[in-house]
Amino acid sequence: MRFFMEKIIKILSAVYFSFWAAIFFSPDASAYVDPTTTAMLTQIVAGIFISLGLTLGIFRRKITMFFQKLKVKLFQKKIGEEKR
């Protein structure tokens, strides 16, 4: 489990630093962004967040049961290793 957490932290930190590097080191653009485009992008992002929230809400019980079973298996494995 610790291995996966370390991997996730490395990936998230790489994404974080890549995002800020792209923001700070990108050249200035003299471009016009139409308000309609901004509204459309806002709707897309809102739709993604709403669908993720709905999916997590629907499958919350299955997700918690999965992690509880995983926790029990890891605990049983640890107990089994300590008995040896």
Secondary structure, 3 states (H helix, E strand, C coil): CHHHHHHHHHHHHHHHHHHHHHHHCCCCCCCCCCHHHHHHHHHHHHHHHHHHHHHHHHCHHHHHHHHHHHHHHHHHHHHHHHHC
